[in-house]
Amino acid sequence: MKLALGIALAVFAAAAGSALAAPSAADTDFVKKAGQAGMAEVAAGQLAQTQGQSTAVKDFGQKMVTDHTKAGDELKSVAAKSGVQMPTTPSPEQAAAAKKLEGLKGAAFDSAYASRWSRTTRKPLRCSRRSPSPAATPT
């Protein structure tokens, strides 16, 4: 997951470095979706640390906070250089999922968090596959 996001950010940065036209709709969409997904993962990871029961869930939550905060900071930097505005909130779907997690504690939280994570990790990967391709990047 980190590798796919890293590659997508590198390609996006290369496209953003071009002195040509404004960012494409695909670039803007990528920043929006990747930014929202990152914010949702950070928020869920913070909940895992406070509401999770198992050490594994709490540790994984901390890793999600660390990794997605770093990726979000990199994305913000690239987006700012290219004139693409970062989202300020997760998507409505992500906000609804967070609301459900907020109401859980202990083993119930652990189970819901693990289930949520296994479902949501596929979405950012699909998003990164739609990011600008090297062939589309002007040299």
N, C-alpha and C positions, 0 to 999 in steps of 0.2 A: 504494500500500500504506500509506504513512504517513497519507494523507488519510483512508482508510477506518478505520484504527485511531484516528486523532484524533477523528473523528466519533463512533465507538463509545464512546470514553472520555468525550466530552462528554455524550452521552446517558446513559451509565452514571452520571456524576457528578450530572446533574440528577435522575435517579431516586434516587440515594443521598442527595441533599439533602432529600428528602421526610421528614417526621417520622412517616410511617405505619409499616407493618409491616416486619419483617426483610426482607433481600434475598431476592428470588425464586430459585428453582432455576436459572432462565435466567441471572440475574446471576452467581450463584456459578459456574455452568458456564463462562460467558464469561471470568471472571477466571482460572479454572483453566487453560483452554485458551490464552488469550492470554498468560498468564504463562509457561506451559510453552514455548510457541512462541518467546517472546522469549528465554528462557534458552537454548534450543537454538540460536537464531541467533547469540547472543553467543558461545557456546562454539565454534560452527563458524567464526565470523569470527576468533576468536583463533587457531584452528588454521590458517586461511588465511594469516594473517600470518607464521606460523612454518614452515609446511610447504608453502605454495604456491611455485610457481616463477615465475610471471609477475607483473610489477608490477601489472597490472590486477587479478589475483585478490587480491593482498595489499592493494591499495588498497580494493577492494570489501569485503574482510573487515573492514578498519578502519571503513568506513562502516557496515557492519552492526552492529559493536560499538557505535559511537557512537549510531546511531539507535535500536537496540533497548534499549540501556541507558537512554536518555532516556525512551522509551516505557514501559519497565518501572518506572522511578522514578515516572512519572505514574500508572501503574496502581496501584502500591503505595499511593500517597497516597490515591487515590479508594477503594481497597478498605479501607484502614484506617478511613477516615471512615464507611464504610457497614457495617463489621463483617464484611467478607468476608475470609477467610484466603487469602493468596497461596500458591501452590504453592512447594515448596522444591526440587523436582527436575523435569527434563523428563519427558515420558511415556516408558514403556518403549520404544515405537517410536522416539522421538527419541534415546534413549540408545543404542539399537542402531545407528542411523545414524551417530551420533557415533563409536562404537567402530570402525566401518568406516573412517571418515575418518582416525582416529588412526593407522591402520596404513599410510597412504599418504603419499608425498612427491613433490615435483616435479610433472612433467607429469601423472602418474597422479592426484595429489591435485587439481590444477586441473580436470581433466576430471570427476572424481567430484563435486567441490564445485559446479561449474557445473550439472551435471545435477541434483543434490540441490536446489539453490536454485530452479531452474525448476519442480520438482515441488512444493516446500513452500510457495512463495509463494501458491499458490491456497488453501491450508488456512486461514491466518489471515483471508483475505478472507471466506471462507465463515463463519468463526466470527464476524466482526464484523457480518455481515448478520443473524446471529441475536441480536445484542445487543438490549437493550431499545429499542423504537421510541418516538419522541416521542409517538405516540398513546397508548401504554400508560403514559406518565409522568404522574402526578398533578400538577396545577398548583396 
